Amino acid sequence: MIPVSAVPPALRRYVVSRIPYDVDFGGPGVHRGLPSTTLTFVLPLDEPIRVSWAGREDTLHAGWASLSGLHTAPAAIHHTGTQRGVQLALTVEGARVLLGRPAADLAGALTDLDEADVVPRALRELPERLHGTPSWAARVALVDRTLAALAARAGDPAPRAEVARALGLLTSGARVTDVAADVGFSRRRLSSLVQAECGLSPKAFQRVARFEAARRLLGVRPLAEVATVCGYSDQAHLTREWRALAGCTPTTWLREEFPFVQDRAAAGGAGSGHDHEHE
């Protein structure tokens, strides 16, 4: 079992989760990275991670790290049967502070760290340093130290308070018109600011947030109840949104993925950000 520790308090505004994983799929395959309100940063250990957008083989590329911005379509993560590494989910504020750029710069992108101007040097050097680190505890500690140093340096100012509040309200399910009124912007101005910060329109961000909330409840509550709790008009609406955002129905994802999610949770494996459907 991989030891899993909580994200240090100093990093919790920037890092939602930081999970070491060691997974045996039983054979080669592809699984899906689902849309999320966080950016996904994966540091594989044994071999480069091979990632593409689902159904778009022309976008397939490999690297010793993968950084994906917010997106509204599933990614395809190709594997040879096993995967080990560390996966992080970064907040929109974390993108500015840790990466030195707004999340909008990476929206809809699957980015390698080879490009010198994409992320700070400390993150580009992290994969090689992880490979020379012998234990999971030491690897996680190395990631934490690297991120803490970047946070102390504060690469970019945090999002303006009104935008941060708007994103929080959108995540909670508030209507876009009500959010705009709450933060004192016109709906058009709110849309421009949110798009510039995270790369998604307020409606698209809210759509992903609702999908993310539903994903957390699958297997815990009946589908009809999940639809109601998460703000879908009915179960059919929930299913349509899952087809659009995940490329499969929630029932299919639950059948294929849920036993694996339970195993990962018990073993301390990767569970958020790139929540995948085994194909």
C-alpha positions as CSV (number, residue, x, y, z in Angstrom):
1,M,0.0,0.0,0.0
2,I,1.4,3.4,-0.9
3,P,1.4,5.8,2.0
4,V,-0.8,8.9,1.3
5,S,-0.4,12.1,3.3
6,A,-2.6,15.1,3.2
7,V,-1.6,18.1,1.0
8,P,0.3,20.5,3.3
9,P,-1.8,23.4,4.6
10,A,0.4,26.0,2.8
11,L,-0.4,24.4,-0.5
12,R,-4.2,23.7,-0.2
13,R,-5.3,26.8,-2.0
14,Y,-3.3,25.7,-5.0
15,V,-3.4,21.9,-4.9
16,V,-6.7,20.0,-4.4
17,S,-5.0,16.6,-4.5
18,R,-1.5,15.1,-4.7
19,I,-1.7,11.3,-5.2
20,P,1.0,8.7,-5.7
21,Y,-0.3,5.8,-7.8
22,D,0.9,2.3,-8.7
23,V,-1.7,0.6,-10.8
24,D,-1.8,-2.8,-12.6
25,F,-4.4,-2.9,-15.3
26,G,-3.8,-6.5,-16.2
27,G,-2.9,-5.6,-19.8
28,P,-2.4,-2.8,-22.2
29,G,-5.2,-0.4,-22.9
30,V,-6.6,3.1,-22.8
31,H,-8.4,5.0,-20.1
32,R,-10.0,8.4,-20.1
33,G,-9.1,11.6,-18.4
34,L,-12.4,13.3,-17.5
35,P,-13.1,17.1,-17.5
36,S,-12.6,18.8,-14.2
37,T,-12.5,22.3,-12.7
38,T,-8.8,21.7,-11.9
39,L,-5.7,21.4,-14.0
40,T,-4.2,17.9,-14.1
41,F,-0.4,17.5,-13.7
42,V,0.9,13.9,-14.0
43,L,4.5,12.8,-13.3
44,P,5.0,9.2,-14.5
45,L,7.9,7.1,-13.2
46,D,8.5,4.0,-15.4
47,E,7.8,5.3,-18.9
48,P,6.6,8.4,-20.6
49,I,2.9,9.1,-20.4
50,R,1.1,8.8,-23.8
51,V,-1.8,11.1,-24.0
52,S,-4.2,12.3,-26.8
53,W,-7.7,13.7,-27.0
54,A,-10.2,10.8,-27.2
55,G,-10.9,9.8,-30.8
56,R,-8.1,12.1,-32.2
57,E,-5.0,9.9,-32.7
58,D,-3.3,12.8,-34.5
59,T,-2.9,14.5,-31.1
60,L,-1.1,11.6,-29.4
61,H,2.2,12.5,-27.8
62,A,4.5,11.1,-25.1
63,G,6.4,12.9,-22.3
64,W,7.8,12.5,-18.8
65,A,5.1,14.8,-17.6
66,S,1.7,15.9,-18.7
67,L,-0.1,19.1,-17.9
68,S,-3.7,19.6,-19.0
69,G,-5.8,22.7,-18.6
70,L,-9.5,22.8,-18.2
71,H,-11.4,21.0,-21.0
72,T,-14.8,19.8,-22.0
73,A,-13.9,16.6,-23.7
74,P,-12.3,13.4,-22.5
75,A,-8.6,12.7,-22.9
76,A,-7.2,9.2,-23.8
77,I,-4.3,8.0,-21.7
78,H,-2.6,5.0,-23.3
79,H,-0.8,2.5,-21.0
80,T,1.1,-0.8,-21.4
81,G,-0.6,-2.5,-18.5
82,T,0.9,-0.8,-15.4
83,Q,1.4,2.8,-14.4
84,R,3.3,4.5,-11.5
85,G,3.8,8.1,-10.7
86,V,2.4,11.1,-8.9
87,Q,-0.7,13.0,-10.0
88,L,-1.8,16.5,-8.9
89,A,-4.9,18.5,-9.3
90,L,-4.1,22.3,-9.4
91,T,-6.7,25.0,-8.7
92,V,-7.2,27.9,-11.1
93,E,-5.3,30.1,-8.5
94,G,-2.6,27.4,-8.3
95,A,-2.0,27.8,-12.1
96,R,-1.0,31.5,-11.5
97,V,1.0,30.9,-8.3
98,L,2.7,27.6,-9.2
99,L,2.9,27.8,-13.0
100,G,3.2,31.6,-13.3
101,R,0.4,31.9,-15.8
102,P,-3.4,31.9,-15.8
103,A,-5.2,28.6,-16.3
104,A,-6.6,30.1,-19.6
105,D,-3.2,29.8,-21.2
106,L,-3.5,26.0,-20.9
107,A,-7.2,25.5,-21.5
108,G,-8.0,22.7,-23.9
109,A,-4.3,21.7,-24.1
110,L,-2.3,18.6,-23.3
111,T,1.1,20.0,-22.7
112,D,4.5,18.5,-22.3
113,L,7.1,20.2,-20.1
114,D,9.8,20.3,-22.7
115,E,8.9,23.8,-23.9
116,A,11.0,26.2,-21.9
117,D,8.3,28.8,-21.6
118,V,5.4,26.6,-20.5
119,V,6.2,26.1,-16.8
120,P,9.0,27.1,-14.3
121,R,12.3,25.4,-14.5
122,A,11.8,23.7,-11.2
123,L,8.8,21.8,-12.5
124,R,10.6,20.8,-15.8
125,E,13.4,19.3,-13.7
126,L,11.0,17.5,-11.3
127,P,10.5,14.3,-13.5
128,E,14.3,13.5,-13.5
129,R,14.6,14.2,-9.8
130,L,11.7,11.9,-9.1
131,H,13.3,9.1,-11.0
132,G,16.3,9.2,-8.7
133,T,14.2,9.2,-5.5
134,P,13.9,5.7,-4.0
135,S,10.7,5.7,-1.9
136,W,7.1,7.0,-2.2
137,A,7.4,9.1,0.9
138,A,10.6,10.7,-0.4
139,R,8.9,11.3,-3.9
140,V,5.9,13.0,-2.3
141,A,8.1,15.1,-0.1
142,L,10.1,16.2,-3.1
143,V,7.0,17.3,-4.9
144,D,5.8,19.2,-1.9
145,R,9.1,21.0,-1.4
146,T,9.2,21.9,-5.1
147,L,5.6,23.3,-5.0
148,A,6.2,25.1,-1.7
149,A,9.2,26.9,-3.1
150,L,7.2,27.9,-6.2
151,A,4.4,29.2,-3.9
152,A,6.8,31.2,-1.9
153,R,8.1,32.8,-5.0
154,A,4.5,33.6,-6.1
155,G,4.9,33.4,-9.9
156,D,1.9,35.4,-10.8
157,P,-0.7,37.5,-8.8
158,A,-3.7,35.6,-7.7
159,P,-6.9,36.0,-9.7
160,R,-8.8,39.2,-8.8
161,A,-11.1,38.6,-5.8
162,E,-14.3,39.1,-7.8
163,V,-13.3,36.4,-10.3
164,A,-12.3,33.9,-7.6
165,R,-15.7,34.5,-5.9
166,A,-17.5,34.1,-9.2
167,L,-15.8,30.7,-9.9
168,G,-16.8,29.6,-6.4
169,L,-20.4,30.5,-6.9
170,L,-20.5,28.9,-10.4
171,T,-19.1,25.7,-8.8
172,S,-21.9,25.7,-6.3
173,G,-24.5,25.9,-9.0
174,A,-25.6,29.5,-8.8
175,R,-27.1,31.0,-12.0
176,V,-24.7,33.0,-14.2
177,T,-27.0,36.1,-14.0
178,D,-27.1,35.8,-10.2
179,V,-23.3,35.4,-10.0
180,A,-22.8,38.5,-12.1
181,A,-25.1,40.5,-9.9
182,D,-23.3,39.2,-6.7
183,V,-19.9,40.3,-7.9
184,G,-21.1,43.5,-9.4
185,F,-20.4,42.8,-13.1
186,S,-22.6,42.7,-16.2
187,R,-23.1,39.2,-17.5
188,R,-20.9,40.1,-20.5
189,R,-18.1,41.5,-18.3
190,L,-18.3,38.4,-16.1
191,S,-18.0,36.1,-19.1
192,S,-14.9,38.0,-20.4
193,L,-13.1,37.8,-17.0
194,V,-13.9,34.2,-16.3
195,Q,-12.9,33.2,-19.9
196,A,-9.6,35.1,-19.5
197,E,-8.9,33.4,-16.1
198,C,-9.7,29.8,-16.7
199,G,-10.3,29.4,-20.5
200,L,-14.0,28.4,-20.2
201,S,-17.1,30.5,-20.3
202,P,-19.1,30.8,-17.1
203,K,-21.7,28.3,-18.5
204,A,-19.0,25.9,-19.6
205,F,-17.2,26.1,-16.3
206,Q,-20.5,25.5,-14.4
207,R,-21.3,22.6,-16.7
208,V,-17.9,20.9,-15.9
209,A,-18.4,21.7,-12.2
210,R,-21.8,19.9,-12.2
211,F,-20.4,17.0,-14.1
212,E,-17.6,16.8,-11.5
213,A,-20.0,16.8,-8.6
214,A,-22.0,14.0,-10.3
215,R,-18.9,11.9,-10.8
216,R,-18.2,12.0,-7.1
217,L,-21.6,10.7,-6.3
218,L,-21.8,7.9,-8.8
219,G,-22.0,4.5,-7.0
220,V,-22.9,6.3,-3.8
221,R,-26.5,7.3,-4.7
222,P,-29.0,6.2,-7.3
223,L,-28.6,7.9,-10.7
224,A,-31.9,9.7,-10.5
225,E,-31.0,11.1,-7.1
226,V,-27.5,12.1,-8.4
227,A,-29.2,14.0,-11.2
228,T,-31.5,15.9,-8.8
229,V,-28.8,16.7,-6.3
230,C,-26.4,18.0,-8.9
231,G,-29.0,20.2,-10.7
232,Y,-29.8,18.2,-13.8
233,S,-33.4,18.4,-15.0
234,D,-33.7,14.6,-14.9
235,Q,-31.6,11.4,-15.3
236,A,-31.8,11.6,-19.1
237,H,-30.2,15.0,-18.9
238,L,-27.4,13.6,-16.7
239,T,-26.8,10.8,-19.2
240,R,-26.7,13.2,-22.2
241,E,-24.1,15.4,-20.4
242,W,-22.0,12.4,-19.6
243,R,-22.0,11.3,-23.2
244,A,-20.9,14.7,-24.2
245,L,-18.2,15.3,-21.6
246,A,-17.0,11.8,-20.8
247,G,-17.7,9.9,-24.1
248,C,-19.8,7.3,-22.2
249,T,-22.9,7.0,-20.1
250,P,-22.6,7.2,-16.3
251,T,-23.7,3.5,-16.1
252,T,-20.9,2.4,-18.4
253,W,-18.3,4.4,-16.5
254,L,-19.6,3.0,-13.2
255,R,-19.5,-0.6,-14.5
256,E,-16.0,-0.3,-16.0
257,E,-14.4,2.1,-13.6
258,F,-16.0,1.9,-10.1
259,P,-14.3,-1.4,-9.0
260,F,-11.0,0.1,-10.1
261,V,-11.7,3.4,-8.2
262,Q,-12.5,1.4,-5.1
263,D,-9.2,-0.6,-5.4
264,R,-7.2,2.6,-6.0
265,A,-8.8,4.3,-3.0
266,A,-7.9,1.3,-0.8
267,A,-4.4,1.2,-2.1
268,G,-3.8,5.0,-2.1
269,G,-3.7,5.1,-5.9
270,A,-4.6,7.9,-8.3
271,G,-8.2,8.8,-8.2
272,S,-9.0,12.4,-9.3
273,G,-8.1,14.7,-12.2
274,H,-7.6,11.8,-14.6
275,D,-10.4,9.6,-13.5
276,H,-10.4,7.1,-16.3
277,E,-12.7,4.7,-18.0
278,H,-10.9,1.4,-18.8
279,E,-11.6,0.6,-22.5
